[in-house]
Amino acid sequence: MDAALSEIQNKTQRRRLWGWLSYAFASEVFAVCSLTLFLPICLEQFARDNGYLMPDRTTPCSSKPAIPITPDTGSIDASTLDEARCVVKIGWLWIDSASFSLYVYSASVAIQALTVISMGGVADHPPHRKLLLLSFAALGSLSATLFIALPSTSVIWILCALLAIFANVSFGASVVALNAYLPGLARADPEVIQARAEAERIRMECDSEPESSSSSTSSQNAYSKAMETYNAIVSRTTSRISSQGIAIGYAAGIALLIIALIPVIMMKGSTFSLRLAISLSGIWWAVFTIPGAFWLPGGPRLFGSRNKDVNEELNDVDGVDADDEDWRLGREIVAAWKRLAQMISPSEIRKLRNTFWFLSAWFLLSDGFTTITNTAVLFAKTTLHMQPTSLIVIGLLTPLAGILGSLLWPKLQKTLGWTNLRALVTLIFAAAIIPLYGCLGFLPFFKDGRLGFGGLTTPGEMYVLAIYFGSLYGAFQSYARSVFSELIPHGEEARWYGLYSITDKSSSFLGPLVVGVIADATGNIRFAFFFLVVMLLLPIPILVFNVDVDKGREDALAYASAKLERDQSGSGEERERLVS
């Protein structure tokens, strides 16, 4: 009987895992293809098709190349840089065409942060988490698909900004709901359940022995070791599932990039070909969400049943009854904002000190990595004058390297015996080299092209850096998500991943905005590399000296237990009040 039940649970776990991975396969295409490549280029091209060249602002930008390049060295002709700048009038403001793309992205992540805050409580309610994910998937995929219907010559071309905002907001909100499944998936893994059961068995033996006996001390030590093993397996399993999601998402992105490369080459990188590529990512997103709609868990209990057993903490992840007849969407949204205020109150920060130290580092890190991806594409297009077909090749190399990186880094971690946190810090150090290298382009012997390369002054260097960055970025996303999953209370995964996303989007709103202002003020987006170096290096001392994952895990468990006791006590008092 137990063997049959175990087999059923394993099959259920595999189906749920495939549902989780299938949505990663569907949605990451938008992130890999559109968000980091086609969308910034397309928005810049929309602005360029409706903009004018500096300084007279009467010559259409579409009549001349974006940036003059010296043919023999491939370096920039600085003497004609200002004349080549393209500006577009939005309302009463003239802004750089590259800045337009950055400002749209900044607006989208700001709205995304507000959306994620409002939806956090909904995503924590089991029957509605899946519905929330699928609703945002539908809105986001539709918004991306509609790019094909909006030509850049239309009088309402500015609607491209609205479609981009809807798509990005929906993507971010759906991913928060997806991430909320991750801790439960890890704790429901057969290896994790077995390790937890062994720890529980030892604990029960320990409880049955007299406290003063020597065997009791031995059992206590055995229980401590069993729990250490259990925590290590949970950490490793979470990292493995997260890495699989990143890898399969990048694989999907590469597949669509290869498909999109055909029309972009045939149409010579026209605005229509870019719109078509974004639309294809929307269609892919919609189609491959369908398996996830069938396989992702949803209903009364996402993991486990109402019958409690020794694995209750593992299986009963969500801790919310589906038959809560008093549940209301509007009330949940209001409660989510109140809950956010409570979560970031000084008393809560003291209880989960390590969690909030990590979030403070994540605030800067997410901005640095996200802004690198956006800035690099615009830098390559407007400063290095790389064609859309070349940018797509870069777009192919980056996720391809990302797949290898997300799969190889866990093996390297296991070989070297590193913790998730140490692997994350190593990745950050390695990533900081990229903007630092770009800053070298200001040195005279790189800037004047005497060496023919160096300091990110030639298109060829972009290909090398794309591979290097890709090998780091996929692993960085995986390890950041894995470390955070170890620091959050059980039963409130969506709320805390919502705060994780809010922290991400709050800073990601700031980064592109600062880069846009730098580009507008200086006319040279290369100055933004100094900003990016600082954004990547500042969080390292926080992670090294202030984040203790083991202590943070204990604090999160104590926090969840205390909240459960308060909730049960409150429910009992409410029942007594109603009876009386």
Salt bridges, closest charged atoms under 4 A:
GLU7 OE2 - ARG14 NH2 3.77
GLU44 OE2 - ARG48 NH2 2.91
GLU44 OE1 - LYS381 NZ 2.70
ASP96 OD2 - ARG85 NE 3.36
ASP124 OD2 - ARG495 NH1 3.46
ASP189 OD1 - ARG240 NH2 3.18
GLU191 OE2 - ARG236 NH2 3.45
GLU198 OE2 - ARG201 NH2 2.46
GLU200 OE2 - ARG196 NH2 2.92
GLU200 OE1 - ARG203 NH2 2.97
GLU205 OE2 - ARG201 NH1 2.64
ASP207 OD2 - ARG203 NH1 2.94
GLU312 OE2 - LYS308 NZ 3.91
GLU313 OE1 - ARG196 NH2 2.83
GLU313 OE2 - HIS490 ND1 3.48
ASP316 OD1 - ARG301 NH1 2.34
ASP316 OD2 - LYS308 NZ 2.85
ASP318 OD1 - ARG129 NH2 2.92
ASP321 OD1 - ARG301 NH2 2.54
ASP321 OD1 - ARG306 NH1 3.22
ASP323 OD2 - ARG306 NH2 3.78
ASP326 OD2 - ARG331 NH2 3.39
GLU348 OE2 - LYS351 NZ 3.32
ASP448 OD2 - ARG450 NE 2.73
GLU486 OE1 - ARG553 NH2 2.47
GLU492 OE1 - ARG339 NH2 2.74
GLU492 OE2 - LYS563 NZ 3.39
GLU493 OE2 - ARG187 NH2 2.88
ASP504 OD2 - LYS505 NZ 3.64
ASP550 OD1 - ARG553 NH1 3.11
ASP555 OD1 - LYS551 NZ 2.78
ASP567 OD2 - LYS563 NZ 2.84
GLU574 OE2 - ARG577 NH2 2.60
